[in-house]
């Protein structure tokens, strides 16, 4: 199978709902549209999350499969309650769990270096400068876009096409390992993590009916296991 027919790389944009930040997000996504049209990548943001009763659950479902997470950092981003209290903690959690690349893009001047997790990352614009402070915003967007395109190509080069049955086995194995750890720890919160993992990893693609059926079966099994443990 060629890279062109491989499953697209999922990229999640995390940003504040401010008009300026939304405009910057749209500009970055527009610059990546040729890769979208080729089927190389799939772009997600707060405006097109999969349908779900819970916004947080929908956000988690995308994080579970996102290879790249772009943080569009600005004063509004650093003060937005949804971003800071719910979305960023999940970003750090899933970064450790699935190994996603988290990339900050400094949209506007702000105290981003005061946030330890963000300060430990390397912004795409050289020196951590803000796009809005550039003497030529087009050149700044081009530099950021080039950095994202290089990362996407590196991710694609590292991909090995995996048959659906093997992918299911890998996902099931991951859930099994989490379940075994939860049983050993005798910790109900660990069991909740297993449930999340089954839902997010086995059901990673909201448009894949087989994956959704697998997720429901896993959830039923885990519910039975938890009920038996509580008995």
Secondary structure, 3 states (H helix, E strand, C coil): CCHHHCCCEEEEEECCCCHHHHHHHHHHHHHCHHHHHCCCEEEECCCCCCCCCCHHHHHHHHHCCEEEEEEEECHHHHHCHHHHHHHHHHHHHHHHHHCCEEEEEECCCCCHHHCHHHHCCCCCCHHHCCHHHCCCHHHHHHHHHHHHHHHHHHHHHHCCCCCHHHHHHHHHHHHHHHHHHHHHHCCHHHHHHHHHHHHHHHCCCCCCHHHHHHHHHHHHHHHHHHHHHHC
